[in-house]
């Protein structure tokens, strides 16, 4: 059984820390990695948690209709 606590998860059928996993954002891609690999990923700029992209700002919208007058 996989149990998830926030951003970390572990497989409850094992009892040691090597099975702990964490979600990271690696070069704008979400990965689940062993907790033991987290420090190396953080050193090269990855972040803990899901990748959140900035929303695309709305454009100027449709042009106004020409006046019938």
C-alpha positions as CSV (number, residue, x, y, z in Angstrom):
1,X,0.0,0.0,0.0
2,X,1.3,3.5,-0.9
3,X,0.6,6.2,1.7
4,X,1.0,9.9,0.8
5,X,1.6,12.6,3.4
6,X,1.7,16.0,1.7
7,X,4.7,15.8,-0.6
8,X,6.3,12.6,0.8
9,X,5.1,9.1,0.4
10,X,6.2,5.6,1.5
11,X,5.3,2.1,0.8
12,X,3.8,0.8,4.1
13,X,4.9,-2.8,3.3
14,X,8.5,-1.8,4.1
15,X,9.8,-0.2,7.3
16,X,12.9,1.6,6.3
17,X,13.6,5.1,5.1
18,X,15.0,4.0,1.7
19,X,11.4,3.6,0.5
20,X,10.5,7.3,1.3
21,X,9.6,9.2,-1.9
22,X,9.1,12.9,-2.5
23,X,7.7,15.0,-5.4
24,X,10.0,17.5,-7.0
25,X,9.9,19.9,-9.9
26,X,12.9,19.0,-12.1
27,X,13.4,21.2,-15.1
28,X,9.7,22.0,-15.2
29,X,8.8,18.2,-15.0
30,X,7.3,16.7,-12.0
31,X,9.2,13.7,-10.6
32,X,8.9,11.3,-7.7
33,X,12.3,10.5,-6.3
34,X,13.7,8.7,-3.4
35,X,14.2,11.0,-0.4
36,X,17.8,10.1,-0.4
37,X,18.3,11.8,-3.8
38,X,16.6,15.1,-2.7
39,X,19.7,16.9,-1.6
40,X,21.5,16.4,-5.0
41,X,18.4,17.6,-6.8
42,X,18.1,20.7,-4.6
43,X,21.8,21.6,-5.2
44,X,21.2,21.9,-9.0
45,X,18.0,24.0,-8.7
46,X,15.1,21.6,-8.5
47,X,12.4,22.5,-6.1
48,X,10.2,20.4,-3.7
49,X,6.6,20.0,-4.8
50,X,4.7,20.0,-8.0
51,X,5.7,22.2,-10.9
52,X,3.4,25.2,-11.0
53,X,3.3,27.1,-14.2
54,X,2.3,30.8,-14.4
55,X,-1.1,31.1,-16.0
56,X,-1.1,32.6,-19.5
57,X,-2.2,36.2,-19.2
58,X,-5.3,37.1,-21.1
59,X,-4.8,38.8,-24.5
60,X,-6.3,42.1,-25.5
61,X,-9.6,40.4,-26.4
62,X,-11.6,40.7,-29.6
63,X,-11.6,44.0,-31.5
64,X,-14.7,46.1,-30.9
65,X,-17.3,45.9,-33.6
66,X,-17.3,48.8,-36.1
67,X,-20.0,51.4,-35.5
68,X,-22.9,51.2,-37.9
69,X,-23.0,55.0,-38.1
